[in-house]
Amino acid sequence: MRVDLLKNYPQLESCWGSVQEALNCLVEAFKAEGKLLVMGNGGSSSDAEHICAELTKGNYLRRELHPKEQELFGEDITILSKMLQNGLPAISLSSSHSFVTAFMNDVHPEFIFAQQIWVHGKENDVVLAISTSGNSRNVIAGLHTARAKKMKTILLTGGSDNRGKDVADITIAVPEFEVHRIQELHLPIYHFLCLELERIFFDAVEGLHYKKYN
């Protein structure tokens, strides 16, 4: 997969080490039954939704339930056990519109992500912050809150120096400076991460999901 990523996007060679570090961080978190919380504004909010969709359902693999999991449903609801897929728990912090608008109105818009991380975040969880500038105040507040809760944090950003790099545990800084070009390089990176996570956890031969039943 590294060959494919760098073959198609050779400019990402400069941040390959950070991408691998982020992958290892996510693998460790999911092994420990942690979850991923993703935050971002505008187009980065759409990227957050995209990532969560890739992890929660099958991508290239169908991620069918193991026969022992199917047995939990009983014979009367076999169709449900056949339709469900295994996934990795990932939540977009922009998607709860009722909460976001209520908190913005009742408290303060700067802390919409921080509040959710404070309530939902656990020590084995990971926060992925997507910010082209790395300076979005609500994202920085979320990163600080994650640190207070002893959660690991990953920042996906651009090449400029920014406040987020000083807070996040891992920074993936693509070598671009214009918003649309930064976003164009964020996409292949998180596609790579999602595909690798699917391969690691759900491959029928190698995957950790199946190993626990052997």
Secondary structure, 3 states (H helix, E strand, C coil): CHHHHHHHCHHHHHHHHHHHHHHHHHHHHHHCCCCEEEEECCHHHHHHHHHHHHHHCCCCCCCECCHHHHHHHCHHHHHHHHHCECCCCEEECCCCHHHHHHHHHHCCHHHHHHHHHHHHCCCCCEEEEECCCCCCHHHHHHHHHHHHCCCEEEEEECCCCCHHHHHCCEEEECCCCCHHHHHHHHHHHHHHHHHHHHHHHHCCCCCHHHHCCC
